Amino acid sequence: MASQNAKIYDQTGKETGTFELPEAIFAVEVESSLIHQVVIAQQANARVAIAHTKGRSEVRGGGRKPWRQKGTGRARHGSIRSPLWAGGGVTFGPTKFRSFGKKINKKMKQKALKMVLTDLAKEEKIVLVDDIKISGKTQEMVAVLTALPWEGKRAILSFSSNDPARIRACKNLQYISSVEAKSLNIVDLLKTDALIMTKQSMEDLIALLKA
C-alpha cells in the first residue's frame, strides 16, 4: 500500500494544506486476528471483579467453639461459620480478588494500533485541523465539529496535551470524547466514525509509533 496525504483544515472548515501520512503507520497490512487479540486483552484488563462471597474467616461470628471436642456424641466442630453450617462461609465462591488481566506485548499493541489507523485513513475517517482554539464553551466546540468534513455521530478529538478548555467543551457532548495522542486505544478507535486530530497531535502520534 502506498503512503497518502490527509487534508488539513482550520477550525472553520477551510482547507489549508495537506499532511503526508507515513506509510509505516498508515499503510500497513491489516491482520484481523491480531486486532481481535488486542481488543480482547484491553477489555479483559478493564474488567473489574464485582461478585464477592465471604469465606469462613470473613463471616461475622463463630469465634467460639460451639461445643467441646469430645463427650457430646455429636460431630466435632470448631466454628458455626464453617462452610458446613447454614450461614457459614462459602467454599470456592467468586471473590473480588480475582484478576481477569491478559498480557499483551507492547509491539503487538502498537502494530494493531497501526492497523486500525490504516483502516481509518483508507476510509478517510481521519480529519486534521491546524489547531482548535476555544474558550471552553460547548457551543463553540459544536460549531467547530459542524464545520469540519466528517459523517456520523461518534468522534474522537485528539490534542497534543490536555487542555482544560477543550476537555470541558467536550464533556456535554454525548458521542464526542477528547484524548491525548499517547492515550489513543484500539477499542475506542474501532467504535468511532471519525478521528479528528490537531496537526501537533498527529506529529506526536507519529513520533510515538516510530519510537
Number of C-alpha atoms within 10 A of each C-alpha: 10 10 13 15 12 16 15 21 22 18 22 14 16 13 15 11 14 13 14 11 19 15 13 16 21 24 20 20 14 16 12 11 10 16 22 14 15 24 19 16 18 19 13 15 14 12 12 13 13 11 11 12 16 17 17 19 13 12 16 12 13 15 11 9 12 12 14 11 13 9 9 9 7 10 9 14 15 14 18 20 22 19 14 13 12 10 14 21 21 19 13 9 11 14 14 12 11 12 12 13 15 14 10 13 9 9 10 14 20 18 21 25 23 22 23 24 23 23 19 20 20 13 11 14 20 22 21 28 25 17 17 16 13 15 12 16 15 18 14 17 22 14 13 17 18 14 15 19 15 18 11 9 11 18 23 23 23 25 24 19 13 13 14 10 14 21 19 16 21 22 13 13 14 9 14 18 18 22 19 18 23 17 10 17 18 21 17 14 18 15 11 18 19 25 22 23 27 23 21 18 24 20 15 18 20 18 11 12 15 11 5
